[in-house]
């Protein structure tokens, strides 16, 4: 008898779990990326200047504060998800990031905007851990990687939502763009009413101190490797990809802030289309070659295409052509974490451990926007600063030496 396809024999409830996790993650990314899209006009308004040096510096500070909130959210809500449930935690975190995204639209200073973005990050950081654990524990072994890849690819849909929102609402001002970021709250209510906690989680007895448990042998090595990989991927992403809208805005600044909205929306669309394809392809590569080789291939691709894009692309058309390749690898590699991290840790501490790996990385990666902002402030240009910071992908080749392969292994209980 031929082996069933990965999508066969999946129950309607399992599809609903995937749909909720996908919506939560897509809208998570949408609200997170809105600031990157409106950074230039928002900071121009709040700082009363159009100078790239000043906007790059203060804009980088706000982005780093957002990253710190994202990191803290993962550390706080991972243990909460292990103790009180995946579905409950996912609904709460969506309410947090949606509410504070909406409040960002009333900011009267860059400091106030930084606070609202910190709180937005808090919710965003907690949502991923709960959603990834929910899928891993609800879907069957043979289909788990594909479902995780689909969830991660929906981050690209979030980028599309953000780009579309900016295209439609952007002409009315950056404040309205943030105001519409409150819409994901509707999804939170649907998740709370329609999802149950996984039986695997109910049967597991969570440890009283799961955060300390993840540093005990034999999990310590996996935590360090996972955190190292997440640090590199996130540092590269926040130090490069998040700055693409500002890079394009500065490149075309002579046309006027509002007149470049279509170009900024287009570049983010093709960039994140490449990222979506990268996420969807990753599970098939991981099933064929193994988790380690798949991660290695994606990190190598990011190392090649991200710095060269910013070094060599001097026109909007050139940036438009190479952006999908940059997104394929730099964004696609995150699908590997949604697949790989749940396979490393047992159920009782899964959300805590993978949340720590994925989000503690953002504490360190918070330096990336500040580093870019400082280099931009010193040299007055986005492209070389972003290209230099993106060389961090080299470090992944070292960390992967210590990673263990989990292909074909059952999800640990």
Steps between C-alpha positions, in 0.01 A plus 500: 500500500634846413571726795227765548578858405597725789169689482279191497320378813533840667192574711294820462608603849869464409443719196332754729800495731726570203272777373497673840875470540552633148269797560663577833849494349406690182335781694785487751745577220268760349487702820872453556595611148276808489764705679770401250275617216403834657833560676614774265176707491419437868842600629511793257176625654594438863855637464410776254783412261562304180870440561598133463762527774255617769216273388736202479627556854171555682312260275756232589452568871123454474546180299745366758257575782234311305742207468564504874125476561479213250775317685342556841164381367648167400666455838186592694230328297691177429468382863142631508415287195657195666307560823162628386463384140595576140163628370436729797845652476477554126171690538638723776816588310304592186285738705814664638678558170181613323403748770839667528546515123180702488624727780822566303291721274447756776869535594602861551876443523754239401530396868124436520512305175789295641289404803205388288732301274660336804158380616416387146819295499403344832189348342670403174777316683256288696277404208754301296595262781139411575406458133799283408443275803128474423569372148777262607278341765177488296621372161621145420869422477514454122331835432644714780788651302276600210249664733778691676637617167155619392459692827838668464436588136187686608733758646543600136126552477538733795754700303255515209228621736733769632602607149137507385392692807772757436404525134132562581520693827850649473390805298283603798801498732711258700272531806211338313728215396561419867133550588396217266752275676241435771300269269678175608312524831205339319710188441582476869134462590453233232799301627377512857157370400599234245820329620569247774830427666696207346455161670878462505527818707215395734666165567843651565586615849670839462793558729466769764802692371520427126724797426776361722434146373603587145858559613542152647670218313438367241289796377760766566689435176181509291394827663838659430505383138141607441563838656817549297324425171209727591737781599675489163180478293328774699803728513534473123130554443461797733827650383419465130150397385313727742686799354401437137203744506718776648777419251259536209339812649841662533601386150188662349464784749526767230159389372332592829387289797148419374598445137731207590225306681427276195872417457544421870190281496621321185849430633364361827252288306758330276745472791251319716363291215851357479490442876170314478633271228812442709288395799284267291803335338691452826294201632562306178873574515506403869319171432735419213837612637439527874456800728868592526572498128186698426599765753853507360374557145274786604765674709746473212242650266442791737874554534529529121191699405437741789833689507542496122153649453581806706856529368406477132139615453513872418158545335145409594477253211816318609369476855167372371666219303718359777271557801305171457823300523603691810160434657502132399801425718497767772128456580468137391753379757252580780280213379783277615455619857126421498591145391826441686441656843188298597690181411777582748299535823244298702137610533516626859751772412464524121350851484745626760807356329416593142370837617832561673700403190289703261449807715809530720674541166316827461665646808836464329355583161364826636854628446461459122268796434711722726815387317343578162368830629843597634675413172234685300541799730877492447502450122159640401401195294292186569646254247860447626388493864243227436741298284769499770262390778362214285839326494393350835366200304858367491468398866220252423749273324679456833194453721355230273802279573357444850136452394350150515281349229134429586370378164286188537484518880173504696397817678643463854245465782 
